[in-house]
Amino acid sequence: MLLSPTAHASKTLPTIAACVAFILFTPPIIVSATEPTQAITVQQVSASRSKWRSPASGKVRVLKPFSKPAQRWSAGHRGVDLATDSDNAQVQAPAAGTVVFSGKVVDRTVIVLEHPGGLRSSFEPVKDPLPEGTQVSAGQTIATLDPDIHHCEQGPCLHWGVRRGGDKEDGSGKNAEYINPLTLLGRERPSILLPVDGSFTAG
């Protein structure tokens, strides 16, 4: 059956109107050619930092700051010395992890934690450390400061070292790199580039 021009127009106009409305009011779908790697990196770094806390209770007071050596064998200060409120203060885990070393190194006792993401922390001088293999949570007491070892001239203090990398990518071994522990607390900017996965390494 043939339609008159008027009838044909009455059937066509609603269809055209619907198409125009779809084009005007439907949000555009944008497909990115590359993944937002920078945004992901920032989020991961922020999340990593937010899980860390000072191993010394109370306000963070640095008696001796981190000084990265020019070479792995060069002189430097491979960690930070944090003031404690007493000479037998509790040492707390700065983040969740596992005790991987607990024993004597030369004249003092040292405890080392391995953290998720390739981080490794060391603390000295301590006494009564948790045994190797113990899993700890952030803020849990892992040892007590040793009052018989005077590490800092200014008063009682805790040395906290942090390493990352190495052959096993877990902060262990001679090829691991020391970093400034305060970057994990968000107090200072990293002196080295952050890895894409947002991980740090402790030692």
C-alpha positions in Angstrom: 0.0 0.0 0.0 1.4 3.4 -0.9 1.6 6.0 1.8 0.9 9.6 1.2 3.8 12.1 1.8 2.0 13.3 5.0 1.6 9.8 6.4 5.2 8.9 5.6 6.5 12.0 7.3 4.4 11.3 10.4 6.1 7.8 10.7 9.6 9.1 10.0 9.8 12.1 12.3 9.5 10.2 15.6 12.4 8.0 14.5 14.6 10.9 13.6 13.7 12.6 16.9 14.7 9.5 18.9 18.0 9.3 17.2 18.8 13.0 17.8 17.8 12.6 21.5 20.1 9.5 21.8 23.1 11.5 20.3 22.5 14.6 22.4 21.9 13.0 25.8 23.8 9.8 25.9 27.2 10.3 27.6 30.2 9.6 25.3 32.2 6.4 25.8 35.9 7.2 25.9 38.4 4.4 25.3 41.9 5.2 26.4 44.7 3.9 24.3 47.0 3.5 27.3 46.5 2.4 30.8 46.6 5.1 33.5 49.8 3.8 35.0 50.7 7.1 36.7 47.4 7.3 38.6 47.8 3.7 39.7 51.3 4.3 40.9 50.3 7.3 43.0 47.5 5.3 44.6 49.7 2.4 45.4 52.4 4.6 46.9 49.8 6.4 49.1 48.3 3.1 50.2 51.8 1.8 51.1 52.7 4.8 53.2 49.4 4.9 55.0 50.1 1.4 56.5 53.3 2.5 58.2 53.9 4.0 61.6 56.8 4.9 63.8 58.5 2.0 65.6 59.1 4.4 68.6 56.0 5.4 70.6 55.1 9.1 70.9 56.0 12.0 68.7 58.6 11.2 66.1 61.9 12.9 67.0 64.9 12.3 64.8 68.3 12.5 66.6 70.3 11.5 63.6 68.8 11.6 60.0 69.3 9.2 57.1 72.4 9.8 55.0 72.5 7.7 51.9 76.1 6.6 51.0 77.4 7.4 47.6 78.3 3.8 47.1 77.1 0.7 49.0 80.5 0.4 50.7 80.9 4.2 51.4 80.3 6.0 54.6 76.8 7.1 55.5 74.0 6.7 58.0 71.9 3.8 56.7 68.8 4.6 58.7 67.5 7.0 61.3 68.0 7.3 65.0 64.7 8.0 66.7 64.5 9.4 70.3 62.5 7.2 72.7 60.7 8.3 75.9 62.8 5.9 78.1 65.9 3.7 77.9 63.7 0.6 78.0 61.0 1.7 75.7 58.9 -0.7 73.7 59.8 -1.2 70.0 56.8 -1.6 67.8 56.4 -3.0 64.3 56.0 -0.1 61.9 54.0 -2.3 59.6 52.7 -5.9 59.4 55.4 -8.5 58.7 57.4 -11.5 59.8 60.4 -11.8 62.0 63.2 -13.1 59.8 66.2 -12.4 62.1 66.4 -12.1 65.9 69.9 -12.3 67.5 73.3 -10.8 68.2 75.2 -8.7 65.7 78.6 -7.9 67.1 77.8 -6.3 70.6 74.1 -5.9 70.3 70.8 -7.6 69.6 69.0 -6.8 66.3 65.6 -7.8 65.1 64.6 -7.7 61.4 61.1 -7.8 59.9 60.2 -8.7 56.4 57.1 -6.8 55.1 54.8 -7.5 52.2 55.9 -5.9 49.0 59.6 -6.5 49.3 60.3 -4.4 52.5 62.7 -5.2 55.2 63.2 -3.3 58.5 65.9 -3.6 61.1 66.0 -2.3 64.7 68.8 -2.0 67.2 69.8 -2.0 70.0 67.1 -4.2 71.5 66.5 -6.9 74.1 63.9 -9.7 74.4 63.0 -9.7 70.7 60.3 -11.9 69.3 61.6 -15.2 67.8 62.2 -15.8 64.1 59.1 -16.8 62.2 56.7 -14.7 64.4 54.1 -12.9 62.3 53.3 -9.4 63.7 50.8 -6.6 63.0 51.5 -2.9 62.8 51.9 -1.4 66.2 52.7 -4.7 67.9 55.6 -4.8 70.4 58.4 -6.8 68.9 61.2 -6.0 71.4 62.4 -3.6 74.1 65.1 -1.0 73.8 68.4 -2.2 75.4 69.3 0.3 78.1 72.9 -1.1 78.3 73.7 0.0 74.8 74.0 3.7 74.3 73.6 4.2 70.6 73.0 7.9 70.7 74.9 10.5 72.7 71.8 12.7 73.1 69.9 10.1 75.0 68.0 6.8 74.5 67.3 6.1 70.9 66.3 3.4 68.4 68.1 2.9 65.1 65.7 2.0 62.3 67.0 0.9 59.0 65.0 0.1 55.8 66.1 -1.8 52.7 64.6 -2.8 49.4 65.5 -4.7 46.3 68.3 -7.2 46.2 68.7 -10.4 44.2 65.5 -11.8 45.8 63.6 -8.5 45.7 62.9 -8.8 49.4 65.4 -6.4 50.9 68.0 -9.0 51.7 71.5 -9.6 50.5 74.4 -7.3 49.6 72.7 -5.8 46.6 69.7 -4.5 48.6 69.4 -0.7 48.8 69.0 1.4 51.9 66.2 4.0 51.8 65.1 6.7 54.1 62.6 5.2 56.6 60.9 8.5 57.1 59.6 8.4 53.5 57.4 5.5 54.6 55.8 7.7 57.2 55.2 10.5 54.6 57.5 12.9 56.5 60.1 13.3 53.7 60.1 12.9 50.0 62.0 9.9 48.6 65.5 10.6 47.5 65.2 7.8 44.9 62.5 7.0 42.3 59.6 4.9 43.5 59.0 1.6 41.8 55.9 1.2 39.7 54.4 -1.3 42.1 54.7 1.1 45.0 56.9 -1.2 47.0 59.7 -0.3 49.4 62.3 -2.4 50.9 63.5 -2.7 54.5 66.6 -4.0 56.0 
